[in-house]
Amino acid sequence: MANWYTADTHFSHENVIAHCNRPFRSAAEMDTVLIENMWKVVKPDDELWIIGDFAFGPKAKEASYLAGVFSQLPGVKKHLAVGNHDLNPTLELPWDSIHCLVEVKDGPQNQAITLCHYPMITWNDARRQALHLFGHVHNSWKGSRNAVNVGDDVWNFKPVSLQQAAQRAKSLPINKHWSDVEPRA
């Protein structure tokens, strides 16, 4: 079993295609590719974490449309960290868990991870190497040394593993406000 993380899928959202320069002709094509890409990495016994903005637009208010998309998601468990576009119909889907912010452990070393749709400057155990995974900013910022954007727009429209996110974190700059909020003791 593995955990997979993604954010900002924006199922059914036509405007996100132009807004984020996504390479799709329509929301229907985008939805199909996103689901196909999930199935390429997420195995049936894995867990899928959507870190906000599952769907948006008029269809995101239709329970039957959302249920149809949700039923196609891979993985034995599906979790949601709520984003600003996650409306009641999304929250009413049969998620295994729903959180605004959640701390999880992942990987062979039980790496501490804080999942929140919004990028944060600091979080619990940030000074002890806890990684923060977020979305919300689409393709405008990949993150910093210990906070990684796992949104579709910066990961080729595929969920990522902890190992992939941690590897990217090593290549990102230290947040310029890090010492302001986490001064050395």
One Martini backbone bead per residue (centre of mass of N, CA, C, O) as a GRO file, in nm:
protein
  185
    1MET     BB    1   0.096   0.036   0.021
    2ALA     BB    2   0.013   0.371  -0.091
    3ASN     BB    3   0.059   0.715  -0.117
    4TRP     BB    4  -0.130   0.979  -0.280
    5TYR     BB    5  -0.085   1.313  -0.428
    6THR     BB    6  -0.323   1.586  -0.483
    7ALA     BB    7  -0.429   1.890  -0.666
    8ASP     BB    8  -0.641   2.069  -0.851
    9THR     BB    9  -0.838   1.918  -1.055
   10HIS     BB   10  -1.107   2.050  -1.150
   11PHE     BB   11  -1.351   1.913  -1.221
   12SER     BB   12  -1.536   2.059  -1.498
   13HIS     BB   13  -1.332   2.312  -1.546
   14GLU     BB   14  -1.300   2.515  -1.806
   15ASN     BB   15  -1.133   2.776  -1.703
   16VAL     BB   16  -0.865   2.631  -1.608
   17ILE     BB   17  -0.737   2.590  -1.882
   18ALA     BB   18  -0.665   2.891  -1.935
   19HIS     BB   19  -0.560   2.988  -1.657
   20CYS     BB   20  -0.326   2.730  -1.662
   21ASN     BB   21  -0.253   2.611  -1.938
   22ARG     BB   22  -0.402   2.364  -2.025
   23PRO     BB   23  -0.382   2.069  -2.257
   24PHE     BB   24  -0.701   2.121  -2.327
   25ARG     BB   25  -1.019   2.133  -2.501
   26SER     BB   26  -1.170   2.015  -2.240
   27ALA     BB   27  -1.316   1.902  -1.956
   28ALA     BB   28  -1.363   1.614  -2.051
   29GLU     BB   29  -1.072   1.557  -2.128
   30MET     BB   30  -0.945   1.624  -1.858
   31ASP     BB   31  -1.093   1.417  -1.685
   32THR     BB   32  -0.989   1.167  -1.834
   33VAL     BB   33  -0.685   1.215  -1.791
   34LEU     BB   34  -0.679   1.229  -1.485
   35ILE     BB   35  -0.786   0.942  -1.439
   36GLU     BB   36  -0.577   0.790  -1.604
   37ASN     BB   37  -0.330   0.895  -1.440
   38MET     BB   38  -0.411   0.773  -1.173
   39TRP     BB   39  -0.409   0.470  -1.276
   40LYS     BB   40  -0.092   0.468  -1.334
   41VAL     BB   41  -0.021   0.490  -1.000
   42VAL     BB   42  -0.281   0.397  -0.858
   43LYS     BB   43  -0.357   0.142  -0.668
   44PRO     BB   44  -0.606  -0.051  -0.530
   45ASP     BB   45  -0.433  -0.041  -0.230
   46ASP     BB   46  -0.432   0.256  -0.228
   47GLU     BB   47  -0.401   0.603  -0.140
   48LEU     BB   48  -0.600   0.905  -0.188
   49TRP     BB   49  -0.504   1.252  -0.197
   50ILE     BB   50  -0.706   1.541  -0.192
   51ILE     BB   51  -0.584   1.888  -0.190
   52GLY     BB   52  -0.814   2.021  -0.321
   53ASP     BB   53  -1.024   2.097  -0.569
   54PHE     BB   54  -1.193   1.869  -0.721
   55ALA     BB   55  -1.430   2.074  -0.812
   56PHE     BB   56  -1.575   2.292  -1.079
   57GLY     BB   57  -1.864   2.439  -1.145
   58PRO     BB   58  -2.173   2.348  -1.238
   59LYS     BB   59  -2.122   2.032  -1.204
   60ALA     BB   60  -2.022   2.058  -0.895
   61LYS     BB   61  -2.350   2.060  -0.812
   62GLU     BB   62  -2.374   1.761  -0.918
   63ALA     BB   63  -2.412   1.464  -0.779
   64SER     BB   64  -2.397   1.270  -1.025
   65TYR     BB   65  -2.134   1.367  -1.144
   66LEU     BB   66  -1.953   1.330  -0.893
   67ALA     BB   67  -2.009   1.028  -0.855
   68GLY     BB   68  -1.887   0.945  -1.127
   69VAL     BB   69  -1.601   1.039  -1.069
   70PHE     BB   70  -1.551   0.901  -0.795
   71SER     BB   71  -1.594   0.601  -0.906
   72GLN     BB   72  -1.309   0.629  -1.082
   73LEU     BB   73  -1.130   0.624  -0.853
   74PRO     BB   74  -0.853   0.520  -0.719
   75GLY     BB   75  -0.841   0.310  -0.459
   76VAL     BB   76  -0.930   0.219  -0.131
   77LYS     BB   77  -0.875   0.524  -0.048
   78LYS     BB   78  -1.038   0.852   0.009
   79HIS     BB   79  -0.918   1.187   0.045
   80LEU     BB   80  -0.994   1.519   0.195
   81ALA     BB   81  -0.864   1.842   0.152
   82VAL     BB   82  -1.006   2.130   0.180
   83GLY     BB   83  -1.115   2.362  -0.050
   84ASN     BB   84  -1.247   2.655  -0.184
   85HIS     BB   85  -1.420   2.458  -0.412
   86ASP     BB   86  -1.555   2.274  -0.188
   87LEU     BB   87  -1.861   2.174  -0.191
   88ASN     BB   88  -2.117   2.001  -0.067
   89PRO     BB   89  -2.124   1.779  -0.289
   90THR     BB   90  -1.830   1.696  -0.228
   91LEU     BB   91  -1.862   1.646   0.086
   92GLU     BB   92  -2.091   1.407   0.024
   93LEU     BB   93  -1.900   1.216  -0.044
   94PRO     BB   94  -1.740   0.887   0.018
   95TRP     BB   95  -1.522   0.960   0.206
   96ASP     BB   96  -1.288   0.852   0.443
   97SER     BB   97  -1.191   1.162   0.460
   98ILE     BB   98  -1.217   1.495   0.620
   99HIS     BB   99  -1.019   1.800   0.587
  100CYS     BB  100  -0.844   2.094   0.643
  101LEU     BB  101  -0.626   1.960   0.834
  102VAL     BB  102  -0.348   1.716   0.815
  103GLU     BB  103  -0.171   1.460   0.986
  104VAL     BB  104   0.082   1.245   0.855
  105LYS     BB  105   0.221   0.927   0.779
  106ASP     BB  106   0.509   0.830   0.570
  107GLY     BB  107   0.678   0.577   0.496
  108PRO     BB  108   0.949   0.405   0.632
  109GLN     BB  109   1.000   0.674   0.836
  110ASN     BB  110   0.745   0.828   0.914
  111GLN     BB  111   0.677   1.084   0.775
  112ALA     BB  112   0.595   1.401   0.833
  113ILE     BB  113   0.270   1.540   0.732
  114THR     BB  114   0.115   1.834   0.599
  115LEU     BB  115  -0.224   1.888   0.501
  116CYS     BB  116  -0.304   2.166   0.280
  117HIS     BB  117  -0.434   2.366   0.046
  118TYR     BB  118  -0.265   2.583   0.181
  119PRO     BB  119  -0.002   2.769   0.203
  120MET     BB  120   0.257   2.764   0.447
  121ILE     BB  121   0.507   2.864   0.669
  122THR     BB  122   0.394   2.684   0.911
  123TRP     BB  123   0.414   2.382   1.125
  124ASN     BB  124   0.407   2.100   1.262
  125ASP     BB  125   0.736   2.000   1.279
  126ALA     BB  126   0.907   2.178   1.081
  127ARG     BB  127   1.187   2.165   1.241
  128ARG     BB  128   1.153   1.822   1.204
  129GLN     BB  129   1.094   1.768   0.880
  130ALA     BB  130   0.822   1.844   0.812
  131LEU     BB  131   0.599   1.817   0.553
  132HIS     BB  132   0.435   2.026   0.309
  133LEU     BB  133   0.122   1.984   0.143
  134PHE     BB  134  -0.013   2.151  -0.152
  135GLY     BB  135  -0.203   2.402  -0.323
  136HIS     BB  136  -0.402   2.661  -0.500
  137VAL     BB  137  -0.152   2.792  -0.698
  138HIS     BB  138  -0.083   2.601  -0.908
  139ASN     BB  139   0.161   2.745  -1.141
  140SER     BB  140   0.300   2.984  -0.945
  141TRP     BB  141   0.415   2.759  -0.721
  142LYS     BB  142   0.621   2.494  -0.597
  143GLY     BB  143   0.779   2.612  -0.345
  144SER     BB  144   0.981   2.476  -0.086
  145ARG     BB  145   1.198   2.292   0.097
  146ASN     BB  146   0.915   2.208   0.298
  147ALA     BB  147   0.704   2.302   0.057
  148VAL     BB  148   0.472   2.129  -0.161
  149ASN     BB  149   0.337   2.134  -0.468
  150VAL     BB  150   0.069   1.888  -0.574
  151GLY     BB  151  -0.037   1.996  -0.824
  152ASP     BB  152  -0.124   1.926  -1.143
  153ASP     BB  153   0.029   2.177  -1.284
  154VAL     BB  154   0.331   2.056  -1.155
  155TRP     BB  155   0.269   1.714  -1.231
  156ASN     BB  156   0.140   1.619  -1.504
  157PHE     BB  157  -0.144   1.522  -1.399
  158LYS     BB  158  -0.031   1.370  -1.128
  159PRO     BB  159   0.023   1.190  -0.881
  160VAL     BB  160   0.221   1.178  -0.578
  161SER     BB  161   0.478   1.093  -0.389
  162LEU     BB  162   0.670   1.141  -0.126
  163GLN     BB  163   0.938   1.103  -0.275
  164GLN     BB  164   0.886   1.316  -0.494
  165ALA     BB  165   0.837   1.558  -0.307
  166ALA     BB  166   1.108   1.540  -0.152
  167GLN     BB  167   1.288   1.578  -0.396
  168ARG     BB  168   1.186   1.856  -0.475
  169ALA     BB  169   1.247   2.004  -0.210
  170LYS     BB  170   1.562   1.995  -0.243
  171SER     BB  171   1.540   2.205  -0.508
  172LEU     BB  172   1.429   2.419  -0.331
  173PRO     BB  173   1.396   2.699  -0.177
  174ILE     BB  174   1.413   2.879   0.085
  175ASN     BB  175   1.211   3.039   0.271
  176LYS     BB  176   1.239   3.381   0.330
  177HIS     BB  177   1.051   3.346   0.616
  178TRP     BB  178   1.158   3.122   0.804
  179SER     BB  179   1.323   3.291   1.025
  180ASP     BB  180   1.070   3.452   1.123
  181VAL     BB  181   0.895   3.179   1.223
  182GLU     BB  182   1.178   2.985   1.273
  183PRO     BB  183   1.369   3.033   1.501
  184ARG     BB  184   1.639   2.967   1.655
  185ALA     BB  185   1.694   2.832   1.982
   0.00000   0.00000   0.00000
